[in-house]
Amino acid sequence: LTTFNTRPVLNLSSERTDYPTQKPEGLLELLITVASKEGDVVMDCFMGSGTTALVTQKLGRNYIGIELNPDYIKMAERRLAQEVLL
C-alpha cells in the first residue's frame, strides 16, 4: 500500500512556489495514480505553477497544460526543467 502525503503546502515546505492555490504533490499523485495509467495523457486547464504536470511527468504520464498568466508559465517551465535535471 502506497502512502501519499496530502497535507497542505505550508510556508516552509520545499514544494512551496507561492502560487496562491497550490495543491500538494502527494494529493495530485494520489488522484493521477487512481485515475490514469502510465502513458496516459493528463490535461490541466489551469496549470498555475505546474504541480500537476510535474507529478504527471514523475508518474510516467504525458500532460497538456494550459495557463494564461505569463508569470505562472515561466514558473511552471522552471519547475519542470529542474525536475528533468534531477
PDB file with SEQRES, HELIX, SHEET and CRYST1 records, atoms N, CA, C and O in Angstrom:
SEQRES   1 A   86  LEU THR THR PHE ASN THR ARG PRO VAL LEU ASN LEU SER          
SEQRES   2 A   86  SER GLU ARG THR ASP TYR PRO THR GLN LYS PRO GLU GLY          
SEQRES   3 A   86  LEU LEU GLU LEU LEU ILE THR VAL ALA SER LYS GLU GLY          
SEQRES   4 A   86  ASP VAL VAL MET ASP CYS PHE MET GLY SER GLY THR THR          
SEQRES   5 A   86  ALA LEU VAL THR GLN LYS LEU GLY ARG ASN TYR ILE GLY          
SEQRES   6 A   86  ILE GLU LEU ASN PRO ASP TYR ILE LYS MET ALA GLU ARG          
SEQRES   7 A   86  ARG LEU ALA GLN GLU VAL LEU LEU                              
HELIX    1 AA1 GLU A   25  ALA A   35  1                                  11    
HELIX    2 AA2 THR A   51  LYS A   58  1                                   8    
HELIX    3 AA3 PRO A   70  LEU A   85  1                                  16    
SHEET    1 AA1 2 VAL A  41  ASP A  44  0                                        
SHEET    2 AA1 2 ASN A  62  GLY A  65  1                                        
CRYST1    1.000    1.000    1.000  90.00  90.00  90.00 P 1           1          
ATOM      1  N   LEU A   1       0.842  -1.184   0.000  1.00  0.00           N  
ATOM      2  CA  LEU A   1       0.000   0.000   0.000  1.00  0.00           C  
ATOM      3  C   LEU A   1       0.887   1.247   0.000  1.00  0.00           C  
ATOM      4  O   LEU A   1       1.776   1.380   0.841  1.00  0.00           O  
ATOM      5  N   THR A   2       0.646   2.152  -0.938  1.00  0.00           N  
ATOM      6  CA  THR A   2       1.410   3.384  -1.049  1.00  0.00           C  
ATOM      7  C   THR A   2       0.786   4.456  -0.167  1.00  0.00           C  
ATOM      8  O   THR A   2      -0.437   4.584  -0.103  1.00  0.00           O  
ATOM      9  N   THR A   3       1.634   5.226   0.515  1.00  0.00           N  
ATOM     10  CA  THR A   3       1.165   6.326   1.333  1.00  0.00           C  
ATOM     11  C   THR A   3       1.419   7.631   0.590  1.00  0.00           C  
ATOM     12  O   THR A   3       2.533   7.881   0.129  1.00  0.00           O  
ATOM     13  N   PHE A   4       0.401   8.452   0.476  1.00  0.00           N  
ATOM     14  CA  PHE A   4       0.508   9.725  -0.213  1.00  0.00           C  
ATOM     15  C   PHE A   4       0.422  10.858   0.802  1.00  0.00           C  
ATOM     16  O   PHE A   4      -0.485  10.878   1.634  1.00  0.00           O  
ATOM     17  N   ASN A   5       1.358  11.800   0.738  1.00  0.00           N  
ATOM     18  CA  ASN A   5       1.326  12.955   1.626  1.00  0.00           C  
ATOM     19  C   ASN A   5       0.383  13.988   1.021  1.00  0.00           C  
ATOM     20  O   ASN A   5       0.725  14.645   0.037  1.00  0.00           O  
ATOM     21  N   THR A   6      -0.788  14.130   1.601  1.00  0.00           N  
ATOM     22  CA  THR A   6      -1.788  15.061   1.072  1.00  0.00           C  
ATOM     23  C   THR A   6      -1.955  16.296   1.951  1.00  0.00           C  
ATOM     24  O   THR A   6      -2.942  17.021   1.822  1.00  0.00           O  
ATOM     25  N   ARG A   7      -1.000  16.538   2.840  1.00  0.00           N  
ATOM     26  CA  ARG A   7      -1.063  17.717   3.697  1.00  0.00           C  
ATOM     27  C   ARG A   7      -0.908  18.995   2.871  1.00  0.00           C  
ATOM     28  O   ARG A   7      -0.255  18.980   1.827  1.00  0.00           O  
ATOM     29  N   PRO A   8      -1.501  20.097   3.326  1.00  0.00           N  
ATOM     30  CA  PRO A   8      -1.378  21.371   2.594  1.00  0.00           C  
ATOM     31  C   PRO A   8       0.085  21.790   2.441  1.00  0.00           C  
ATOM     32  O   PRO A   8       0.935  21.419   3.250  1.00  0.00           O  
ATOM     33  N   VAL A   9       0.361  22.557   1.407  1.00  0.00           N  
ATOM     34  CA  VAL A   9       1.700  23.097   1.175  1.00  0.00           C  
ATOM     35  C   VAL A   9       1.849  24.341   2.043  1.00  0.00           C  
ATOM     36  O   VAL A   9       1.268  25.385   1.748  1.00  0.00           O  
ATOM     37  N   LEU A  10       2.621  24.225   3.102  1.00  0.00           N  
ATOM     38  CA  LEU A  10       2.781  25.325   4.051  1.00  0.00           C  
ATOM     39  C   LEU A  10       3.984  26.195   3.672  1.00  0.00           C  
ATOM     40  O   LEU A  10       4.755  25.846   2.778  1.00  0.00           O  
ATOM     41  N   ASN A  11       4.133  27.310   4.352  1.00  0.00           N  
ATOM     42  CA  ASN A  11       5.184  28.284   4.020  1.00  0.00           C  
ATOM     43  C   ASN A  11       6.589  27.706   4.008  1.00  0.00           C  
ATOM     44  O   ASN A  11       7.416  28.132   3.202  1.00  0.00           O  
ATOM     45  N   LEU A  12       6.880  26.757   4.873  1.00  0.00           N  
ATOM     46  CA  LEU A  12       8.231  26.214   4.963  1.00  0.00           C  
ATOM     47  C   LEU A  12       8.431  24.955   4.119  1.00  0.00           C  
ATOM     48  O   LEU A  12       9.516  24.374   4.134  1.00  0.00           O  
ATOM     49  N   SER A  13       7.430  24.536   3.403  1.00  0.00           N  
ATOM     50  CA  SER A  13       7.513  23.328   2.595  1.00  0.00           C  
ATOM     51  C   SER A  13       8.483  23.513   1.430  1.00  0.00           C  
ATOM     52  O   SER A  13       8.532  24.582   0.821  1.00  0.00           O  
ATOM     53  N   SER A  14       9.252  22.473   1.123  1.00  0.00           N  
ATOM     54  CA  SER A  14      10.164  22.534  -0.026  1.00  0.00           C  
ATOM     55  C   SER A  14       9.403  22.592  -1.347  1.00  0.00           C  
ATOM     56  O   SER A  14       9.974  22.973  -2.368  1.00  0.00           O  
ATOM     57  N   GLU A  15       8.130  22.221  -1.343  1.00  0.00           N  
ATOM     58  CA  GLU A  15       7.292  22.291  -2.545  1.00  0.00           C  
ATOM     59  C   GLU A  15       6.803  23.707  -2.824  1.00  0.00           C  
ATOM     60  O   GLU A  15       6.394  23.996  -3.949  1.00  0.00           O  
ATOM     61  N   ARG A  16       6.831  24.569  -1.866  1.00  0.00           N  
ATOM     62  CA  ARG A  16       6.193  25.887  -1.928  1.00  0.00           C  
ATOM     63  C   ARG A  16       6.708  26.721  -3.102  1.00  0.00           C  
ATOM     64  O   ARG A  16       7.914  26.896  -3.277  1.00  0.00           O  
ATOM     65  N   THR A  17       5.768  27.232  -3.902  1.00  0.00           N  
ATOM     66  CA  THR A  17       6.108  28.102  -5.031  1.00  0.00           C  
ATOM     67  C   THR A  17       5.513  29.498  -4.873  1.00  0.00           C  
ATOM     68  O   THR A  17       5.803  30.380  -5.681  1.00  0.00           O  
ATOM     69  N   ASP A  18       4.699  29.712  -3.865  1.00  0.00           N  
ATOM     70  CA  ASP A  18       3.952  30.950  -3.636  1.00  0.00           C  
ATOM     71  C   ASP A  18       2.819  31.151  -4.630  1.00  0.00           C  
ATOM     72  O   ASP A  18       2.300  32.259  -4.762  1.00  0.00           O  
ATOM     73  N   TYR A  19       2.432  30.094  -5.328  1.00  0.00           N  
ATOM     74  CA  TYR A  19       1.226  30.161  -6.147  1.00  0.00           C  
ATOM     75  C   TYR A  19       0.049  30.105  -5.183  1.00  0.00           C  
ATOM     76  O   TYR A  19       0.026  29.236  -4.310  1.00  0.00           O  
ATOM     77  N   PRO A  20      -0.936  31.004  -5.307  1.00  0.00           N  
ATOM     78  CA  PRO A  20      -1.960  31.143  -4.268  1.00  0.00           C  
ATOM     79  C   PRO A  20      -2.823  29.905  -3.989  1.00  0.00           C  
ATOM     80  O   PRO A  20      -3.286  29.739  -2.861  1.00  0.00           O  
ATOM     81  N   THR A  21      -3.049  29.051  -4.959  1.00  0.00           N  
ATOM     82  CA  THR A  21      -3.902  27.879  -4.721  1.00  0.00           C  
ATOM     83  C   THR A  21      -3.156  26.571  -4.983  1.00  0.00           C  
ATOM     84  O   THR A  21      -3.747  25.589  -5.432  1.00  0.00           O  
ATOM     85  N   GLN A  22      -1.865  26.567  -4.701  1.00  0.00           N  
ATOM     86  CA  GLN A  22      -1.036  25.392  -4.954  1.00  0.00           C  
ATOM     87  C   GLN A  22      -1.532  24.178  -4.181  1.00  0.00           C  
ATOM     88  O   GLN A  22      -1.860  24.274  -2.999  1.00  0.00           O  
ATOM     89  N   LYS A  23      -1.584  23.032  -4.860  1.00  0.00           N  
ATOM     90  CA  LYS A  23      -2.000  21.772  -4.258  1.00  0.00           C  
ATOM     91  C   LYS A  23      -0.760  20.952  -3.894  1.00  0.00           C  
ATOM     92  O   LYS A  23       0.277  21.089  -4.544  1.00  0.00           O  
ATOM     93  N   PRO A  24      -0.850  20.109  -2.873  1.00  0.00           N  
ATOM     94  CA  PRO A  24       0.278  19.248  -2.507  1.00  0.00           C  
ATOM     95  C   PRO A  24       0.544  18.194  -3.582  1.00  0.00           C  
ATOM     96  O   PRO A  24      -0.392  17.628  -4.147  1.00  0.00           O  
ATOM     97  N   GLU A  25       1.813  17.936  -3.861  1.00  0.00           N  
ATOM     98  CA  GLU A  25       2.173  16.918  -4.855  1.00  0.00           C  
ATOM     99  C   GLU A  25       1.579  15.565  -4.495  1.00  0.00           C  
ATOM    100  O   GLU A  25       1.147  14.824  -5.378  1.00  0.00           O  
ATOM    101  N   GLY A  26       1.554  15.234  -3.207  1.00  0.00           N  
ATOM    102  CA  GLY A  26       1.017  13.940  -2.781  1.00  0.00           C  
ATOM    103  C   GLY A  26      -0.452  13.766  -3.133  1.00  0.00           C  
ATOM    104  O   GLY A  26      -0.876  12.673  -3.507  1.00  0.00           O  
ATOM    105  N   LEU A  27      -1.227  14.830  -3.017  1.00  0.00           N  
ATOM    106  CA  LEU A  27      -2.642  14.760  -3.378  1.00  0.00           C  
ATOM    107  C   LEU A  27      -2.796  14.501  -4.875  1.00  0.00           C  
ATOM    108  O   LEU A  27      -3.594  13.659  -5.287  1.00  0.00           O  
ATOM    109  N   LEU A  28      -2.033  15.225  -5.680  1.00  0.00           N  
ATOM    110  CA  LEU A  28      -2.110  15.025  -7.126  1.00  0.00           C  
ATOM    111  C   LEU A  28      -1.580  13.656  -7.526  1.00  0.00           C  
ATOM    112  O   LEU A  28      -2.094  13.034  -8.456  1.00  0.00           O  
ATOM    113  N   GLU A  29      -0.551  13.185  -6.825  1.00  0.00           N  
ATOM    114  CA  GLU A  29      -0.032  11.840  -7.099  1.00  0.00           C  
ATOM    115  C   GLU A  29      -1.119  10.796  -6.854  1.00  0.00           C  
ATOM    116  O   GLU A  29      -1.286   9.875  -7.654  1.00  0.00           O  
ATOM    117  N   LEU A  30      -1.851  10.935  -5.765  1.00  0.00           N  
ATOM    118  CA  LEU A  30      -2.949  10.018  -5.465  1.00  0.00           C  
ATOM    119  C   LEU A  30      -4.003  10.051  -6.568  1.00  0.00           C  
ATOM    120  O   LEU A  30      -4.398   9.004  -7.082  1.00  0.00           O  
ATOM    121  N   LEU A  31      -4.457  11.244  -6.930  1.00  0.00           N  
ATOM    122  CA  LEU A  31      -5.507  11.377  -7.946  1.00  0.00           C  
ATOM    123  C   LEU A  31      -5.071  10.858  -9.311  1.00  0.00           C  
ATOM    124  O   LEU A  31      -5.827  10.156  -9.983  1.00  0.00           O  
ATOM    125  N   ILE A  32      -3.853  11.202  -9.719  1.00  0.00           N  
ATOM    126  CA  ILE A  32      -3.357  10.765 -11.033  1.00  0.00           C  
ATOM    127  C   ILE A  32      -3.134   9.263 -11.059  1.00  0.00           C  
ATOM    128  O   ILE A  32      -3.406   8.617 -12.071  1.00  0.00           O  
ATOM    129  N   THR A  33      -2.644   8.700  -9.968  1.00  0.00           N  
ATOM    130  CA  THR A  33      -2.430   7.253  -9.891  1.00  0.00           C  
ATOM    131  C   THR A  33      -3.743   6.487  -9.987  1.00  0.00           C  
ATOM    132  O   THR A  33      -3.824   5.460 -10.662  1.00  0.00           O  
ATOM    133  N   VAL A  34      -4.764   6.989  -9.313  1.00  0.00           N  
ATOM    134  CA  VAL A  34      -6.068   6.330  -9.307  1.00  0.00           C  
ATOM    135  C   VAL A  34      -6.785   6.483 -10.651  1.00  0.00           C  
ATOM    136  O   VAL A  34      -7.463   5.560 -11.101  1.00  0.00           O  
ATOM    137  N   ALA A  35      -6.635   7.640 -11.287  1.00  0.00           N  
ATOM    138  CA  ALA A  35      -7.441   7.966 -12.464  1.00  0.00           C  
ATOM    139  C   ALA A  35      -6.772   7.689 -13.802  1.00  0.00           C  
ATOM    140  O   ALA A  35      -7.400   7.877 -14.843  1.00  0.00           O  
ATOM    141  N   SER A  36      -5.512   7.244 -13.807  1.00  0.00           N  
ATOM    142  CA  SER A  36      -4.827   7.031 -15.084  1.00  0.00           C  
ATOM    143  C   SER A  36      -3.781   5.933 -14.947  1.00  0.00           C  
ATOM    144  O   SER A  36      -3.502   5.441 -13.854  1.00  0.00           O  
ATOM    145  N   LYS A  37      -3.217   5.568 -16.083  1.00  0.00           N  
ATOM    146  CA  LYS A  37      -2.127   4.585 -16.061  1.00  0.00           C  
ATOM    147  C   LYS A  37      -0.948   5.149 -16.849  1.00  0.00           C  
ATOM    148  O   LYS A  37      -1.101   6.120 -17.589  1.00  0.00           O  
ATOM    149  N   GLU A  38       0.235   4.538 -16.690  1.00  0.00           N  
ATOM    150  CA  GLU A  38       1.419   5.010 -17.399  1.00  0.00           C  
ATOM    151  C   GLU A  38       1.132   5.164 -18.880  1.00  0.00           C  
ATOM    152  O   GLU A  38       0.478   4.318 -19.491  1.00  0.00           O  
ATOM    153  N   GLY A  39       1.627   6.253 -19.450  1.00  0.00           N  
ATOM    154  CA  GLY A  39       1.438   6.511 -20.870  1.00  0.00           C  
ATOM    155  C   GLY A  39       0.194   7.316 -21.197  1.00  0.00           C  
ATOM    156  O   GLY A  39       0.089   7.858 -22.297  1.00  0.00           O  
ATOM    157  N   ASP A  40      -0.762   7.407 -20.260  1.00  0.00           N  
ATOM    158  CA  ASP A  40      -1.969   8.202 -20.488  1.00  0.00           C  
ATOM    159  C   ASP A  40      -1.620   9.693 -20.555  1.00  0.00           C  
ATOM    160  O   ASP A  40      -0.517  10.100 -20.188  1.00  0.00           O  
ATOM    161  N   VAL A  41      -2.564  10.488 -21.024  1.00  0.00           N  
ATOM    162  CA  VAL A  41      -2.411  11.935 -21.079  1.00  0.00           C  
ATOM    163  C   VAL A  41      -3.313  12.566 -20.019  1.00  0.00           C  
ATOM    164  O   VAL A  41      -4.500  12.253 -19.930  1.00  0.00           O  
ATOM    165  N   VAL A  42      -2.738  13.452 -19.225  1.00  0.00           N  
ATOM    166  CA  VAL A  42      -3.476  14.191 -18.209  1.00  0.00           C  
ATOM    167  C   VAL A  42      -3.519  15.648 -18.659  1.00  0.00           C  
ATOM    168  O   VAL A  42      -2.489  16.221 -19.011  1.00  0.00           O  
ATOM    169  N   MET A  43      -4.705  16.245 -18.647  1.00  0.00           N  
ATOM    170  CA  MET A  43      -4.848  17.638 -19.065  1.00  0.00           C  
ATOM    171  C   MET A  43      -5.175  18.511 -17.867  1.00  0.00           C  
ATOM    172  O   MET A  43      -6.062  18.196 -17.073  1.00  0.00           O  
ATOM    173  N   ASP A  44      -4.447  19.611 -17.749  1.00  0.00           N  
ATOM    174  CA  ASP A  44      -4.674  20.586 -16.686  1.00  0.00           C  
ATOM    175  C   ASP A  44      -4.999  21.922 -17.347  1.00  0.00           C  
ATOM    176  O   ASP A  44      -4.112  22.589 -17.880  1.00  0.00           O  
ATOM    177  N   CYS A  45      -6.258  22.306 -17.311  1.00  0.00           N  
ATOM    178  CA  CYS A  45      -6.723  23.529 -17.995  1.00  0.00           C  
ATOM    179  C   CYS A  45      -6.335  24.812 -17.277  1.00  0.00           C  
ATOM    180  O   CYS A  45      -6.421  25.896 -17.853  1.00  0.00           O  
ATOM    181  N   PHE A  46      -5.913  24.700 -16.036  1.00  0.00           N  
ATOM    182  CA  PHE A  46      -5.490  25.865 -15.256  1.00  0.00           C  
ATOM    183  C   PHE A  46      -4.175  25.483 -14.589  1.00  0.00           C  
ATOM    184  O   PHE A  46      -4.150  25.195 -13.392  1.00  0.00           O  
ATOM    185  N   MET A  47      -3.092  25.478 -15.344  1.00  0.00           N  
ATOM    186  CA  MET A  47      -1.818  24.883 -14.950  1.00  0.00           C  
ATOM    187  C   MET A  47      -1.152  25.557 -13.754  1.00  0.00           C  
ATOM    188  O   MET A  47      -0.476  24.890 -12.971  1.00  0.00           O  
ATOM    189  N   GLY A  48      -1.332  26.852 -13.604  1.00  0.00           N  
ATOM    190  CA  GLY A  48      -0.733  27.534 -12.462  1.00  0.00           C  
ATOM    191  C   GLY A  48       0.764  27.329 -12.387  1.00  0.00           C  
ATOM    192  O   GLY A  48       1.475  27.593 -13.357  1.00  0.00           O  
ATOM    193  N   SER A  49       1.254  26.861 -11.252  1.00  0.00           N  
ATOM    194  CA  SER A  49       2.695  26.692 -11.051  1.00  0.00           C  
ATOM    195  C   SER A  49       3.225  25.374 -11.603  1.00  0.00           C  
ATOM    196  O   SER A  49       4.425  25.112 -11.518  1.00  0.00           O  
ATOM    197  N   GLY A  50       2.357  24.545 -12.165  1.00  0.00           N  
ATOM    198  CA  GLY A  50       2.808  23.322 -12.838  1.00  0.00           C  
ATOM    199  C   GLY A  50       2.871  22.075 -11.977  1.00  0.00           C  
ATOM    200  O   GLY A  50       3.510  21.099 -12.369  1.00  0.00           O  
ATOM    201  N   THR A  51       2.231  22.075 -10.817  1.00  0.00           N  
ATOM    202  CA  THR A  51       2.306  20.913  -9.934  1.00  0.00           C  
ATOM    203  C   THR A  51       1.743  19.658 -10.595  1.00  0.00           C  
ATOM    204  O   THR A  51       2.343  18.587 -10.496  1.00  0.00           O  
ATOM    205  N   THR A  52       0.609  19.774 -11.260  1.00  0.00           N  
ATOM    206  CA  THR A  52       0.017  18.600 -11.915  1.00  0.00           C  
ATOM    207  C   THR A  52       0.954  18.052 -12.987  1.00  0.00           C  
ATOM    208  O   THR A  52       1.167  16.842 -13.070  1.00  0.00           O  
ATOM    209  N   ALA A  53       1.512  18.937 -13.805  1.00  0.00           N  
ATOM    210  CA  ALA A  53       2.435  18.495 -14.856  1.00  0.00           C  
ATOM    211  C   ALA A  53       3.666  17.832 -14.251  1.00  0.00           C  
ATOM    212  O   ALA A  53       4.137  16.817 -14.763  1.00  0.00           O  
ATOM    213  N   LEU A  54       4.183  18.389 -13.180  1.00  0.00           N  
ATOM    214  CA  LEU A  54       5.362  17.845 -12.516  1.00  0.00           C  
ATOM    215  C   LEU A  54       5.108  16.426 -12.012  1.00  0.00           C  
ATOM    216  O   LEU A  54       5.908  15.522 -12.252  1.00  0.00           O  
ATOM    217  N   VAL A  55       4.001  16.241 -11.320  1.00  0.00           N  
ATOM    218  CA  VAL A  55       3.657  14.922 -10.782  1.00  0.00           C  
ATOM    219  C   VAL A  55       3.347  13.945 -11.919  1.00  0.00           C  
ATOM    220  O   VAL A  55       3.748  12.782 -11.873  1.00  0.00           O  
ATOM    221  N   THR A  56       2.639  14.421 -12.928  1.00  0.00           N  
ATOM    222  CA  THR A  56       2.306  13.583 -14.082  1.00  0.00           C  
ATOM    223  C   THR A  56       3.573  13.053 -14.727  1.00  0.00           C  
ATOM    224  O   THR A  56       3.673  11.868 -15.047  1.00  0.00           O  
ATOM    225  N   GLN A  57       4.536  13.939 -14.914  1.00  0.00           N  
ATOM    226  CA  GLN A  57       5.821  13.557 -15.507  1.00  0.00           C  
ATOM    227  C   GLN A  57       6.535  12.508 -14.656  1.00  0.00           C  
ATOM    228  O   GLN A  57       7.059  11.528 -15.187  1.00  0.00           O  
ATOM    229  N   LYS A  58       6.556  12.713 -13.333  1.00  0.00           N  
ATOM    230  CA  LYS A  58       7.207  11.764 -12.424  1.00  0.00           C  
ATOM    231  C   LYS A  58       6.552  10.380 -12.482  1.00  0.00           C  
ATOM    232  O   LYS A  58       7.221   9.365 -12.287  1.00  0.00           O  
ATOM    233  N   LEU A  59       5.240  10.343 -12.751  1.00  0.00           N  
ATOM    234  CA  LEU A  59       4.494   9.077 -12.763  1.00  0.00           C  
ATOM    235  C   LEU A  59       4.458   8.410 -14.135  1.00  0.00           C  
ATOM    236  O   LEU A  59       3.771   7.404 -14.313  1.00  0.00           O  
ATOM    237  N   GLY A  60       5.187   8.958 -15.106  1.00  0.00           N  
ATOM    238  CA  GLY A  60       5.255   8.327 -16.421  1.00  0.00           C  
ATOM    239  C   GLY A  60       4.037   8.553 -17.293  1.00  0.00           C  
ATOM    240  O   GLY A  60       3.744   7.766 -18.194  1.00  0.00           O  
ATOM    241  N   ARG A  61       3.335   9.631 -17.016  1.00  0.00           N  
ATOM    242  CA  ARG A  61       2.204  10.020 -17.857  1.00  0.00           C  
ATOM    243  C   ARG A  61       2.629  11.207 -18.713  1.00  0.00           C  
ATOM    244  O   ARG A  61       3.652  11.837 -18.441  1.00  0.00           O  
ATOM    245  N   ASN A  62       1.863  11.509 -19.727  1.00  0.00           N  
ATOM    246  CA  ASN A  62       2.062  12.698 -20.543  1.00  0.00           C  
ATOM    247  C   ASN A  62       1.076  13.751 -20.066  1.00  0.00           C  
ATOM    248  O   ASN A  62       0.083  13.420 -19.418  1.00  0.00           O  
ATOM    249  N   TYR A  63       1.336  15.011 -20.377  1.00  0.00           N  
ATOM    250  CA  TYR A  63       0.441  16.052 -19.908  1.00  0.00           C  
ATOM    251  C   TYR A  63       0.270  17.143 -20.949  1.00  0.00           C  
ATOM    252  O   TYR A  63       1.125  17.369 -21.804  1.00  0.00           O  
ATOM    253  N   ILE A  64      -0.866  17.808 -20.841  1.00  0.00           N  
ATOM    254  CA  ILE A  64      -1.153  19.027 -21.579  1.00  0.00           C  
ATOM    255  C   ILE A  64      -1.514  20.051 -20.520  1.00  0.00           C  
ATOM    256  O   ILE A  64      -2.416  19.819 -19.715  1.00  0.00           O  
ATOM    257  N   GLY A  65      -0.824  21.174 -20.510  1.00  0.00           N  
ATOM    258  CA  GLY A  65      -1.094  22.214 -19.534  1.00  0.00           C  
ATOM    259  C   GLY A  65      -1.452  23.518 -20.220  1.00  0.00           C  
ATOM    260  O   GLY A  65      -0.812  23.910 -21.196  1.00  0.00           O  
ATOM    261  N   ILE A  66      -2.466  24.184 -19.716  1.00  0.00           N  
ATOM    262  CA  ILE A  66      -2.912  25.461 -20.269  1.00  0.00           C  
ATOM    263  C   ILE A  66      -2.858  26.506 -19.154  1.00  0.00           C  
ATOM    264  O   ILE A  66      -3.384  26.294 -18.062  1.00  0.00           O  
ATOM    265  N   GLU A  67      -2.218  27.629 -19.446  1.00  0.00           N  
ATOM    266  CA  GLU A  67      -2.133  28.726 -18.471  1.00  0.00           C  
ATOM    267  C   GLU A  67      -2.026  30.037 -19.241  1.00  0.00           C  
ATOM    268  O   GLU A  67      -1.279  30.124 -20.215  1.00  0.00           O  
ATOM    269  N   LEU A  68      -2.769  31.058 -18.811  1.00  0.00           N  
ATOM    270  CA  LEU A  68      -2.763  32.361 -19.482  1.00  0.00           C  
ATOM    271  C   LEU A  68      -1.746  33.336 -18.896  1.00  0.00           C  
ATOM    272  O   LEU A  68      -1.228  34.192 -19.614  1.00  0.00           O  
ATOM    273  N   ASN A  69      -1.456  33.218 -17.611  1.00  0.00           N  
ATOM    274  CA  ASN A  69      -0.577  34.170 -16.940  1.00  0.00           C  
ATOM    275  C   ASN A  69       0.887  33.867 -17.279  1.00  0.00           C  
ATOM    276  O   ASN A  69       1.383  32.795 -16.931  1.00  0.00           O  
ATOM    277  N   PRO A  70       1.589  34.788 -17.951  1.00  0.00           N  
ATOM    278  CA  PRO A  70       2.982  34.531 -18.350  1.00  0.00           C  
ATOM    279  C   PRO A  70       3.914  34.275 -17.167  1.00  0.00           C  
ATOM    280  O   PRO A  70       4.877  33.520 -17.298  1.00  0.00           O  
ATOM    281  N   ASP A  71       3.645  34.893 -16.013  1.00  0.00           N  
ATOM    282  CA  ASP A  71       4.495  34.654 -14.839  1.00  0.00           C  
ATOM    283  C   ASP A  71       4.370  33.215 -14.360  1.00  0.00           C  
ATOM    284  O   ASP A  71       5.367  32.600 -13.981  1.00  0.00           O  
ATOM    285  N   TYR A  72       3.163  32.677 -14.372  1.00  0.00           N  
ATOM    286  CA  TYR A  72       2.971  31.295 -13.941  1.00  0.00           C  
ATOM    287  C   TYR A  72       3.492  30.310 -14.991  1.00  0.00           C  
ATOM    288  O   TYR A  72       3.952  29.222 -14.644  1.00  0.00           O  
ATOM    289  N   ILE A  73       3.424  30.679 -16.251  1.00  0.00           N  
ATOM    290  CA  ILE A  73       4.007  29.834 -17.306  1.00  0.00           C  
ATOM    291  C   ILE A  73       5.509  29.695 -17.072  1.00  0.00           C  
ATOM    292  O   ILE A  73       6.054  28.594 -17.151  1.00  0.00           O  
ATOM    293  N   LYS A  74       6.172  30.806 -16.787  1.00  0.00           N  
ATOM    294  CA  LYS A  74       7.618  30.773 -16.505  1.00  0.00           C  
ATOM    295  C   LYS A  74       7.914  29.928 -15.272  1.00  0.00           C  
ATOM    296  O   LYS A  74       8.873  29.156 -15.253  1.00  0.00           O  
ATOM    297  N   MET A  75       7.075  30.081 -14.233  1.00  0.00           N  
ATOM    298  CA  MET A  75       7.258  29.312 -13.003  1.00  0.00           C  
ATOM    299  C   MET A  75       7.152  27.815 -13.291  1.00  0.00           C  
ATOM    300  O   MET A  75       7.983  27.031 -12.832  1.00  0.00           O  
ATOM    301  N   ALA A  76       6.140  27.424 -14.044  1.00  0.00           N  
ATOM    302  CA  ALA A  76       5.940  26.014 -14.384  1.00  0.00           C  
ATOM    303  C   ALA A  76       7.092  25.499 -15.228  1.00  0.00           C  
ATOM    304  O   ALA A  76       7.577  24.391 -15.001  1.00  0.00           O  
ATOM    305  N   GLU A  77       7.536  26.283 -16.193  1.00  0.00           N  
ATOM    306  CA  GLU A  77       8.660  25.869 -17.042  1.00  0.00           C  
ATOM    307  C   GLU A  77       9.916  25.623 -16.216  1.00  0.00           C  
ATOM    308  O   GLU A  77      10.626  24.643 -16.436  1.00  0.00           O  
ATOM    309  N   ARG A  78      10.190  26.517 -15.260  1.00  0.00           N  
ATOM    310  CA  ARG A  78      11.369  26.348 -14.390  1.00  0.00           C  
ATOM    311  C   ARG A  78      11.262  25.078 -13.558  1.00  0.00           C  
ATOM    312  O   ARG A  78      12.227  24.323 -13.439  1.00  0.00           O  
ATOM    313  N   ARG A  79      10.084  24.843 -12.983  1.00  0.00           N  
ATOM    314  CA  ARG A  79       9.898  23.643 -12.147  1.00  0.00           C  
ATOM    315  C   ARG A  79      10.083  22.369 -12.966  1.00  0.00           C  
ATOM    316  O   ARG A  79      10.737  21.426 -12.520  1.00  0.00           O  
ATOM    317  N   LEU A  80       9.511  22.349 -14.150  1.00  0.00           N  
ATOM    318  CA  LEU A  80       9.611  21.152 -14.989  1.00  0.00           C  
ATOM    319  C   LEU A  80      11.025  20.936 -15.491  1.00  0.00           C  
ATOM    320  O   LEU A  80      11.487  19.797 -15.551  1.00  0.00           O  
ATOM    321  N   ALA A  81      11.721  22.001 -15.854  1.00  0.00           N  
ATOM    322  CA  ALA A  81      13.115  21.895 -16.301  1.00  0.00           C  
ATOM    323  C   ALA A  81      14.006  21.411 -15.169  1.00  0.00           C  
ATOM    324  O   ALA A  81      14.901  20.594 -15.386  1.00  0.00           O  
ATOM    325  N   GLN A  82      13.766  21.911 -13.966  1.00  0.00           N  
ATOM    326  CA  GLN A  82      14.552  21.493 -12.806  1.00  0.00           C  
ATOM    327  C   GLN A  82      14.357  20.003 -12.533  1.00  0.00           C  
ATOM    328  O   GLN A  82      15.317  19.309 -12.197  1.00  0.00           O  
ATOM    329  N   GLU A  83      13.145  19.509 -12.670  1.00  0.00           N  
ATOM    330  CA  GLU A  83      12.857  18.090 -12.440  1.00  0.00           C  
ATOM    331  C   GLU A  83      13.591  17.214 -13.449  1.00  0.00           C  
ATOM    332  O   GLU A  83      14.080  16.141 -13.094  1.00  0.00           O  
ATOM    333  N   VAL A  84      13.674  17.655 -14.693  1.00  0.00           N  
ATOM    334  CA  VAL A  84      14.372  16.896 -15.723  1.00  0.00           C  
ATOM    335  C   VAL A  84      15.846  16.795 -15.390  1.00  0.00           C  
ATOM    336  O   VAL A  84      16.475  15.775 -15.670  1.00  0.00           O  
ATOM    337  N   LEU A  85      16.411  17.847 -14.791  1.00  0.00           N  
ATOM    338  CA  LEU A  85      17.834  17.862 -14.437  1.00  0.00           C  
ATOM    339  C   LEU A  85      18.152  16.963 -13.258  1.00  0.00           C  
ATOM    340  O   LEU A  85      19.301  16.552 -13.097  1.00  0.00           O  
ATOM    341  N   LEU A  86      17.158  16.646 -12.421  1.00  0.00           N  
ATOM    342  CA  LEU A  86      17.408  15.820 -11.229  1.00  0.00           C  
ATOM    343  C   LEU A  86      17.602  14.412 -11.577  1.00  0.00           C  
ATOM    344  O   LEU A  86      17.822  13.582 -10.695  1.00  0.00           O  
TER     345      LEU A  86                                                      
END                                                                             
